[in-house]
Amino acid sequence: MPSSRVAVDETRIEVDGETKWLYAAIDIESKLLLEIDVFSRRGTDPAAAFLESITELHDLDDAEFLVDGMGYLTALARHRLNGQLDYNDRNHIEKWFQTVAMRIDRFHPFWRGSQASARRWLRRFRYHYNHDRPNQALDGRTPVEEVLN
């Protein structure tokens, strides 16, 4: 899916009592959550690995990545991707983190199990978010419906 602006960030989560980092990328126009992944640490190397995985899965050659620093500018340069520091438009990723945090809080304060089980749950939630959950910013359409229009 071609995309023009993609917000990327990470947030701390707890998996079986250990700190992990949830990385996510969202297309800010369609609100489509492009990818999520869980890493044991944060920084330039995990950011670069995450960027590599999303560019392998999606047509993002012309995308502008909106980041907050934290190793992302170096990671973007490693992969020759276009990006900039942006603390306003990338708020879409922060809103998604709030949505997923509310969902996690409703069911459990942290995952009991493995990093792989957290990834499975998050991938299912990503599917729900993209395909089933109406988005207020899209006048009640889902991100997938927005992309198909």
Residue frames as a rotation matrix with the C-alpha (Angstrom) as fourth column:
MET 1
0.579 0.816 0.000 0.00
0.816 -0.579 0.000 0.00
0.000 0.000 -1.000 0.00
PRO 2
-0.313 -0.686 0.657 1.59
0.597 -0.680 -0.426 3.29
0.739 0.258 0.622 -0.99
SER 3
0.560 0.439 -0.703 1.68
0.828 -0.335 0.450 5.73
-0.038 -0.833 -0.551 1.87
SER 4
0.426 -0.405 0.809 2.75
0.250 -0.807 -0.535 9.32
0.870 0.430 -0.242 2.14
ARG 5
-0.183 -0.469 0.864 3.26
-0.723 -0.532 -0.442 9.89
0.667 -0.705 -0.241 5.88
VAL 6
0.409 0.209 -0.888 3.94
0.281 0.898 0.340 7.21
0.868 -0.388 0.308 8.47
ALA 7
0.339 -0.246 0.908 4.26
-0.846 -0.502 0.180 7.88
0.412 -0.829 -0.378 12.20
VAL 8
0.277 -0.369 -0.887 6.60
0.243 0.920 -0.307 5.51
0.930 -0.130 0.344 14.04
ASP 9
0.002 -0.303 0.953 7.22
-0.865 -0.479 -0.151 5.19
0.502 -0.824 -0.263 17.76
GLU 10
-0.335 -0.103 -0.937 7.64
0.279 0.939 -0.203 2.81
0.900 -0.329 -0.285 20.65
THR 11
0.231 0.404 0.885 6.17
-0.794 -0.447 0.411 2.49
0.562 -0.798 0.218 24.14
ARG 12
-0.805 -0.552 0.218 7.03
-0.553 0.564 -0.613 0.47
0.216 -0.614 -0.759 27.22
ILE 13
0.446 0.874 -0.190 4.96
-0.648 0.463 0.605 -2.63
0.617 -0.147 0.773 28.03
GLU 14
-0.324 -0.509 0.798 5.40
-0.903 0.418 -0.100 -5.36
-0.283 -0.753 -0.595 30.60
VAL 15
0.398 0.352 -0.847 5.53
-0.609 0.792 0.043 -9.02
0.686 0.499 0.529 29.61
ASP 16
0.655 -0.050 -0.754 5.68
0.421 0.853 0.309 -11.57
0.627 -0.520 0.580 32.44
GLY 17
0.820 -0.234 -0.522 7.20
0.441 -0.320 0.838 -8.99
-0.363 -0.918 -0.159 34.76
GLU 18
-0.267 -0.962 0.064 9.86
0.748 -0.164 0.643 -7.81
-0.608 0.220 0.763 32.30
THR 19
0.217 0.253 -0.943 10.03
-0.261 -0.916 -0.306 -4.50
-0.941 0.312 -0.133 30.47
LYS 20
-0.280 -0.215 0.936 9.60
0.852 0.393 0.345 -4.82
-0.442 0.894 0.073 26.70
TRP 21
-0.572 0.036 -0.820 9.10
-0.243 -0.962 0.127 -2.22
-0.784 0.272 0.559 23.98
LEU 22
0.177 0.739 0.650 6.13
0.710 0.362 -0.605 -2.16
-0.682 0.568 -0.460 21.65
TYR 23
-0.805 -0.426 -0.414 7.02
-0.035 -0.662 0.749 -0.59
-0.593 0.617 0.517 18.30
ALA 24
0.137 0.896 0.423 4.25
0.696 0.217 -0.685 0.55
-0.705 0.388 -0.593 15.96
ALA 25
-0.935 -0.316 -0.159 3.82
0.092 -0.650 0.754 2.35
-0.342 0.690 0.638 12.62
ILE 26
0.022 0.996 0.087 0.62
0.672 0.050 -0.738 4.00
-0.740 0.075 -0.669 11.45
ASP 27
-0.603 -0.056 0.796 -0.31
0.720 -0.469 0.512 5.71
0.345 0.882 0.323 8.19
ILE 28
-0.793 0.244 -0.558 -1.56
0.303 -0.637 -0.709 9.08
-0.529 -0.731 0.431 9.41
GLU 29
-0.736 0.576 -0.356 -3.95
-0.670 -0.540 0.511 9.70
0.102 0.614 0.783 6.51
SER 30
-0.135 0.707 -0.694 -5.81
-0.370 0.613 0.698 6.36
0.919 0.351 0.179 6.51
LYS 31
0.168 0.068 0.983 -5.10
-0.986 0.002 0.168 5.54
0.010 -0.998 0.067 10.20
LEU 32
0.818 0.070 -0.571 -4.10
-0.198 0.966 -0.166 2.07
0.541 0.249 0.804 9.01
LEU 33
0.520 -0.662 0.540 -1.85
-0.641 0.116 0.759 0.42
-0.565 -0.741 -0.363 11.56
LEU 34
0.448 -0.393 -0.803 0.89
-0.789 0.250 -0.562 -0.89
0.421 0.885 -0.198 9.29
GLU 35
0.136 -0.493 -0.859 2.88
0.194 0.864 -0.465 -3.00
0.972 -0.103 0.213 11.72
ILE 36
0.675 -0.069 0.735 3.63
-0.721 -0.276 0.636 -3.70
0.159 -0.959 -0.236 15.36
ASP 37
0.293 -0.570 -0.768 6.41
0.189 0.822 -0.538 -5.66
0.937 0.013 0.348 17.01
VAL 38
0.977 -0.006 0.215 7.81
-0.213 -0.150 0.965 -6.28
0.027 -0.989 -0.148 20.47
PHE 39
0.249 -0.960 -0.125 11.51
0.018 0.134 -0.991 -5.90
0.968 0.245 0.050 21.29
SER 40
0.404 -0.187 -0.896 13.49
0.865 0.398 0.307 -6.53
0.299 -0.898 0.322 24.47
ARG 41
-0.261 -0.503 -0.824 15.06
0.665 -0.712 0.225 -3.09
-0.700 -0.489 0.520 24.34
ARG 42
0.866 0.481 0.138 14.71
0.440 -0.598 -0.670 0.21
-0.240 0.641 -0.729 22.56
GLY 43
0.081 -0.852 -0.518 17.22
-0.060 -0.523 0.850 2.28
-0.995 -0.038 -0.093 20.65
THR 44
-0.080 -0.195 -0.977 18.72
-0.894 -0.419 0.157 2.61
-0.440 0.887 -0.141 17.21
ASP 45
-0.926 -0.355 -0.129 19.16
-0.374 0.815 0.442 -1.11
-0.052 0.458 -0.887 16.46
PRO 46
-0.535 0.798 0.277 15.58
0.574 0.584 -0.574 -2.15
-0.620 -0.148 -0.771 17.33
ALA 47
0.221 0.600 -0.769 14.27
-0.232 -0.733 -0.639 0.93
-0.947 0.320 -0.023 15.48
ALA 48
-0.402 -0.459 -0.792 16.30
-0.874 -0.066 0.482 -0.04
-0.274 0.886 -0.375 12.40
ALA 49
-0.977 0.074 0.200 15.06
0.102 0.986 0.133 -3.65
-0.187 0.150 -0.971 12.59
PHE 50
-0.165 0.983 -0.077 11.46
0.447 0.005 -0.894 -2.44
-0.879 -0.182 -0.441 12.88
LEU 51
0.165 0.182 -0.969 11.82
-0.622 -0.743 -0.246 -0.05
-0.765 0.644 -0.009 9.95
GLU 52
-0.779 -0.495 -0.385 13.35
-0.614 0.478 0.628 -2.82
-0.127 0.726 -0.676 7.86
SER 53
-0.792 0.509 0.338 10.44
0.436 0.858 -0.272 -5.15
-0.428 -0.068 -0.901 8.62
ILE 54
0.152 0.932 -0.328 7.75
0.235 -0.356 -0.904 -2.61
-0.960 0.061 -0.273 7.70
THR 55
0.017 -0.181 -0.983 9.47
-0.828 -0.554 0.088 -1.61
-0.560 0.813 -0.159 4.47
GLU 56
-0.954 -0.300 -0.001 9.66
-0.259 0.824 0.504 -5.29
-0.150 0.481 -0.864 3.49
LEU 57
-0.571 0.798 0.192 5.91
0.642 0.580 -0.502 -5.70
-0.512 -0.163 -0.843 4.10
HIS 58
0.534 0.804 -0.263 4.62
0.533 -0.561 -0.634 -2.42
-0.657 0.198 -0.728 2.64
ASP 59
0.081 -0.427 0.901 5.36
0.914 -0.329 -0.238 -0.21
0.398 0.842 0.363 -0.36
LEU 60
0.769 0.153 -0.621 6.85
0.510 -0.733 0.450 2.73
-0.387 -0.663 -0.642 1.52
ASP 61
-0.084 -0.878 0.472 9.47
0.996 -0.077 0.035 3.91
0.006 0.473 0.881 -0.97
ASP 62
-0.325 0.021 0.945 7.91
0.380 -0.913 0.151 7.37
0.866 0.408 0.289 -1.17
ALA 63
0.622 0.652 -0.434 6.83
0.623 -0.077 0.778 7.58
0.473 -0.755 -0.454 2.46
GLU 64
-0.196 -0.592 0.782 7.92
-0.346 -0.705 -0.619 10.27
0.918 -0.392 -0.067 4.86
PHE 65
0.059 0.135 -0.989 8.50
0.745 0.653 0.134 8.80
0.664 -0.745 -0.063 8.32
LEU 66
0.296 0.137 0.945 7.56
-0.419 -0.871 0.257 11.02
0.858 -0.473 -0.201 11.25
VAL 67
0.170 -0.391 -0.904 9.70
0.678 0.712 -0.180 10.26
0.715 -0.583 0.387 14.30
ASP 68
0.961 0.214 0.173 10.66
0.010 -0.656 0.755 11.68
0.275 -0.724 -0.633 17.69
GLY 69
0.247 -0.939 0.238 14.42
-0.934 -0.296 -0.199 11.16
0.257 -0.174 -0.951 17.65
MET 70
0.392 -0.014 0.920 15.31
-0.684 0.664 0.301 8.22
-0.615 -0.748 0.251 19.90
GLY 71
-0.412 -0.696 0.588 17.56
-0.097 0.675 0.731 6.57
-0.906 0.244 -0.346 17.36
TYR 72
0.457 0.709 0.537 15.08
0.453 0.334 -0.826 6.82
-0.765 0.621 -0.169 14.52
LEU 73
0.775 -0.186 -0.604 16.97
-0.534 -0.704 -0.468 9.38
-0.338 0.685 -0.645 12.45
THR 74
-0.352 -0.935 0.046 20.03
-0.817 0.331 0.473 7.11
-0.457 0.129 -0.880 12.43
ALA 75
-0.354 0.302 0.885 17.83
0.196 0.949 -0.246 4.09
-0.915 0.087 -0.395 11.69
LEU 76
0.757 0.647 -0.094 16.17
0.090 -0.247 -0.965 5.93
-0.647 0.722 -0.245 8.79
ALA 77
0.389 -0.702 -0.596 19.56
-0.883 -0.469 -0.024 6.87
-0.263 0.536 -0.802 7.38
ARG 78
-0.487 -0.578 0.655 20.72
-0.416 0.813 0.408 3.23
-0.768 -0.074 -0.637 7.57
HIS 79
-0.216 0.523 0.825 17.85
0.629 0.721 -0.292 2.22
-0.747 0.456 -0.484 5.31
ARG 80
-0.966 -0.236 0.104 17.97
0.237 -0.653 0.719 5.36
-0.102 0.719 0.687 3.15
LEU 81
-0.085 0.995 0.044 14.43
0.973 0.073 0.220 6.29
0.216 0.062 -0.974 4.16
ASN 82
-0.482 0.037 0.876 12.98
0.104 -0.990 0.100 9.78
0.870 0.139 0.473 4.18
GLY 83
0.269 0.623 -0.734 11.97
0.863 0.182 0.470 11.10
0.427 -0.760 -0.489 7.58
GLN 84
-0.355 -0.332 0.874 11.89
-0.063 -0.924 -0.377 14.01
0.933 -0.189 0.307 9.95
LEU 85
-0.880 0.112 -0.461 11.39
0.468 0.040 -0.883 14.88
-0.080 -0.993 -0.088 13.57
ASP 86
-0.493 0.795 0.355 7.72
-0.217 -0.507 0.834 15.65
0.843 0.334 0.423 14.01
TYR 87
-0.977 0.094 -0.189 6.00
0.207 0.252 -0.945 16.12
-0.041 -0.963 -0.265 17.34
ASN 88
-0.493 0.850 -0.185 2.58
-0.716 -0.518 -0.467 17.16
-0.493 -0.098 0.864 15.99
ASP 89
0.130 0.601 -0.789 1.41
-0.941 0.324 0.092 14.91
0.311 0.731 0.608 13.16
ARG 90
-0.551 -0.382 -0.742 2.93
-0.214 0.924 -0.317 11.84
0.806 -0.016 -0.591 14.76
ASN 91
-0.634 0.399 0.663 0.37
-0.750 -0.106 -0.653 12.18
-0.190 -0.911 0.366 17.57
HIS 92
0.347 0.769 -0.537 -1.67
-0.849 0.501 0.169 9.57
0.399 0.397 0.827 15.67
ILE 93
-0.120 -0.451 -0.885 0.71
0.023 0.889 -0.456 6.90
0.993 -0.075 -0.096 16.91
GLU 94
-0.949 -0.190 0.252 0.41
-0.219 -0.177 -0.960 8.24
0.227 -0.966 0.126 20.47
LYS 95
-0.144 0.974 0.177 -3.39
-0.988 -0.131 -0.082 8.01
-0.056 -0.187 0.981 20.20
TRP 96
0.369 0.237 -0.899 -3.07
-0.437 0.898 0.058 4.39
0.820 0.372 0.435 19.07
PHE 97
-0.642 -0.647 -0.410 -0.81
0.111 0.451 -0.886 3.63
0.758 -0.614 -0.218 22.04
GLN 98
-0.741 0.457 0.492 -3.51
-0.663 -0.384 -0.643 5.11
-0.105 -0.803 0.587 24.32
THR 99
0.272 0.882 -0.385 -6.13
-0.919 0.357 0.168 2.90
0.285 0.309 0.907 22.65
VAL 100
0.164 -0.255 -0.953 -4.09
-0.063 0.961 -0.268 -0.26
0.984 0.104 0.141 23.07
ALA 101
-0.867 -0.488 0.100 -3.14
-0.102 -0.023 -0.995 0.69
0.487 -0.873 -0.030 26.66
MET 102
-0.315 0.840 0.441 -6.84
-0.945 -0.236 -0.226 1.05
-0.086 -0.488 0.868 27.57
ARG 103
0.508 0.504 -0.698 -7.52
-0.623 0.775 0.106 -2.35
0.595 0.381 0.708 26.05
ILE 104
-0.307 -0.706 -0.639 -4.63
0.094 0.645 -0.758 -3.94
0.947 -0.293 -0.132 27.95
ASP 105
-0.867 -0.047 0.496 -5.75
-0.447 -0.365 -0.817 -2.32
0.219 -0.930 0.296 31.23
ARG 106
0.106 0.991 0.087 -9.23
-0.980 0.089 0.178 -3.78
0.168 -0.104 0.980 30.82
PHE 107
0.705 0.208 -0.678 -7.95
-0.299 0.954 -0.019 -7.33
0.643 0.216 0.735 30.55
HIS 108
0.678 -0.547 -0.490 -4.71
0.735 0.516 0.441 -7.46
0.012 -0.659 0.752 32.51
PRO 109
0.833 -0.380 -0.403 -2.05
-0.206 -0.888 0.412 -5.04
-0.514 -0.260 -0.818 33.74
PHE 110
-0.155 -0.859 -0.488 0.64
-0.942 -0.021 0.335 -7.02
-0.298 0.511 -0.806 31.89
TRP 111
0.446 0.286 -0.848 0.98
-0.665 0.740 -0.100 -10.20
0.599 0.609 0.520 29.89
ARG 112
0.180 -0.406 0.896 1.60
-0.627 0.655 0.422 -13.44
-0.758 -0.638 -0.137 31.66
GLY 113
0.807 0.026 0.590 3.47
0.376 0.747 -0.548 -15.51
-0.455 0.664 0.593 29.18
SER 114
-0.104 -0.947 0.305 6.05
0.827 0.088 0.555 -14.97
-0.552 0.310 0.774 26.54
GLN 115
-0.508 -0.187 -0.841 7.02
-0.267 -0.894 0.360 -12.14
-0.819 0.407 0.405 24.25
ALA 116
-0.987 0.162 -0.011 5.60
0.051 0.378 0.924 -14.31
0.154 0.912 -0.381 21.45
SER 117
-0.299 0.936 -0.188 2.18
0.954 0.286 -0.092 -14.44
-0.033 -0.207 -0.978 23.17
ALA 118
-0.064 0.217 -0.974 2.23
0.268 -0.936 -0.227 -10.64
-0.961 -0.276 0.002 23.49
ARG 119
-0.841 -0.289 -0.457 3.02
-0.347 -0.360 0.866 -10.38
-0.415 0.887 0.203 19.77
ARG 120
-0.796 0.591 0.131 0.13
0.555 0.626 0.547 -12.73
0.241 0.509 -0.826 18.89
TRP 121
-0.006 0.828 -0.561 -2.34
0.880 -0.263 -0.397 -10.71
-0.476 -0.496 -0.727 20.98
LEU 122
-0.213 -0.154 -0.965 -1.11
-0.061 -0.984 0.170 -7.43
-0.975 0.095 0.200 19.51
ARG 123
-0.985 -0.134 -0.104 -1.36
-0.116 0.083 0.990 -8.76
-0.124 0.988 -0.097 15.94
ARG 124
-0.437 0.899 0.031 -4.97
0.887 0.425 0.178 -9.82
0.147 0.105 -0.984 16.61
PHE 125
0.137 0.467 -0.874 -5.67
0.604 -0.738 -0.300 -6.39
-0.785 -0.487 -0.383 18.05
ARG 126
-0.684 -0.437 -0.584 -4.05
-0.204 -0.654 0.729 -4.77
-0.700 0.618 0.358 15.00
TYR 127
-0.879 0.422 0.221 -6.42
0.407 0.424 0.809 -6.75
0.248 0.801 -0.545 12.77
HIS 128
-0.010 0.911 -0.412 -9.41
0.988 -0.054 -0.145 -5.67
-0.154 -0.409 -0.899 14.89
TYR 129
-0.098 -0.109 -0.989 -8.24
0.265 -0.961 0.080 -2.04
-0.959 -0.254 0.123 14.83
ASN 130
-0.850 -0.353 -0.392 -7.77
-0.258 -0.369 0.893 -2.02
-0.460 0.860 0.222 11.03
HIS 131
-0.897 0.425 -0.123 -10.77
0.108 0.479 0.871 -4.12
0.429 0.768 -0.475 9.96
ASP 132
-0.248 0.858 -0.451 -13.49
0.818 0.434 0.377 -4.01
0.519 -0.275 -0.809 12.62
ARG 133
-0.146 0.132 -0.980 -13.17
0.851 -0.489 -0.192 -0.93
-0.504 -0.863 -0.041 14.84
PRO 134
0.593 0.394 0.702 -14.84
0.704 -0.676 -0.216 2.24
0.389 0.622 -0.679 13.50
ASN 135
-0.468 -0.822 -0.324 -12.55
0.881 -0.461 -0.105 5.25
-0.063 -0.335 0.940 13.68
GLN 136
0.390 0.664 -0.638 -14.00
0.639 -0.694 -0.332 8.61
-0.663 -0.279 -0.695 14.71
ALA 137
-0.213 -0.573 -0.792 -11.43
-0.205 -0.766 0.609 10.51
-0.955 0.292 0.046 12.65
LEU 138
-0.993 -0.121 0.000 -12.64
-0.035 0.285 0.958 8.58
-0.116 0.951 -0.287 9.57
ASP 139
-0.410 0.911 -0.037 -16.36
-0.907 -0.403 0.125 9.34
0.099 0.085 0.991 10.14
GLY 140
0.304 0.575 0.759 -16.99
-0.746 0.640 -0.186 5.85
-0.593 -0.510 0.623 11.50
ARG 141
0.789 -0.125 -0.602 -15.17
-0.410 0.622 -0.667 3.96
0.458 0.773 0.439 8.74
THR 142
0.765 -0.624 0.158 -12.42
0.298 0.561 0.773 1.50
-0.571 -0.544 0.615 9.53
PRO 143
0.013 -0.844 -0.536 -8.87
-0.508 -0.467 0.723 2.15
-0.861 0.263 -0.435 8.30
VAL 144
-0.679 -0.232 0.696 -9.26
0.376 0.704 0.602 -0.67
-0.630 0.671 -0.391 5.76
GLU 145
0.347 0.864 0.364 -12.47
0.856 -0.134 -0.499 0.92
-0.382 0.485 -0.787 4.44
GLU 146
0.649 -0.175 -0.741 -10.60
-0.169 -0.982 0.084 4.24
-0.742 0.071 -0.667 4.16
VAL 147
-0.456 -0.890 -0.020 -7.81
-0.298 0.131 0.945 2.62
-0.839 0.437 -0.325 2.14
LEU 148
-0.548 0.284 0.787 -10.28
0.690 0.685 0.233 0.89
-0.473 0.671 -0.571 -0.19
ASN 149
0.556 0.802 -0.220 -12.19
0.557 -0.556 -0.618 4.13
-0.617 0.221 -0.755 -0.91
